[in-house]
Amino acid sequence: MIGRRLLLAILLFATLLGAICYFGFSLFQKSVSKTNVERLSPQDINAKSKNHLAFNNYKRSIFVPYWQLSGSNQPSDLDSQYDRYIYFGVAGTVDGVPTDDPGYEHMDGFLSMAKGSRWLTIRMTDSEVNDVVLSNKTSQIKVVNDSVRIAKEHGFDGLVLDFEQSGLFGTGEKEITSFYKLFNENAKLGNLKFAVTLYGDVFYRKRPYNVAEIAKNCDEVMIMAYDLHKSRGEPGPNFPLSAGKNYGYGYDLLFNDIEKLVPAEKLTVIFGMYGYDWKVDEQKRPITQGISLTSAQIIKEYIERCDSLHCTKLVDPVSAETEINYVGADGRYHIIWFEDEESTQKKEAFLKQKGVESVAYWAYGYF
């Protein structure tokens, strides 16, 4: 009798436990379906990448800064491996586009060297100047008209507006969208393509851009997928492939955000071919602001001399980027993180999965 009661008790307990597990799992499934966030591990990305190693269909563009076209190292021709050359560029100011700006002065040199599709960037990277432009319709019209006229006169195929604005989410958002719409309408009247740049952390740091509306008012959205870890902040990857547990954000979470708002065929991802050298304490906390170095400089000065510098080099599987640790001549610890061609190949594999077939590089001469 006792054995039968014990058996019944065990069966009852098992039944209750099964019901609880089923109910709990159902709730878990519902909560996951609501969040709909895909965090990819490096293993997931690498496994999927094996079937997406052909990048020949990608459109490759390169930004050519005006300062790379001056001095004794000025090239006679730009590399022919790119589909598009984007000149960076002329300045957009309160008074329109000035012709005494160094960007304007080096433009003809760029045009004589670039073979293929050529686009013109309007540089608007000063937030204080941009605030004034946003508050003044006359200034906006002058910038737009000058940009379209210069592009047409010099045979450019399209315009890229690099309008970089700090501020809280929502501050000036309507004015920015209106300015982009004005640019797009006038570019179309001039038979020019129109692209805009957006910060890679536009969602992560709540920047004042209405991405969905901006995407409706341009031909192309160019994501600046670099500088997630700032020179004034903690050391870290330029822009991680995966957010992982330590980085907070990365390509995986960026695309969870942006693919809902911008179609893949309208996206171009820009790789920043540079990194920072931070001087740090024993806990790897920055002592001074990081120093910006191009990928070419880092490879020449640190990767190729790593043995003599007694440095350590690690390719981080989570971010896909390279970390270098070394001790400087002053006895201080240093950490370098940077983007290189190997890390961009892994990121291109991820982009291929997402249907993105256009990439760009910042910048000519940096790698």
Buried (B, 14 or more C-beta within 10 A) or exposed (E): EEEEEEEEEEEEEEEEEEEEEEEEEEEEEEEEEEEEEEEBEBEBBBEBBEEEEEBEEBEBBBBBBBEBBEEEEEEEEBEEEBEBBBBBBBBBBBEBBEEEBEBBBBBEBBBEBBEEBBBBBBBBEBEEBBBEBBEEEEBBEBBBBBBBBBBEEBEBBBBBBBBBBBBEEEBBBEBBBBBBBBBBEBBEEBEBBBBBBBBBBBBBEEBBBBBEBBBBBBBBBBBBBBBBBEBEBEBBBBBBBBBBEEBBBBBBBBBBBBBEBBEBEBBBBBBBBBBBBBBBEEEEEBEEEBEEBBBBBBBEBBBEEBEEBEBEEEEBBBBBBBBBBBEEEEEEBBBBBBBBEEBBEBBBBBBBBBEBBBBBBBBBBBB
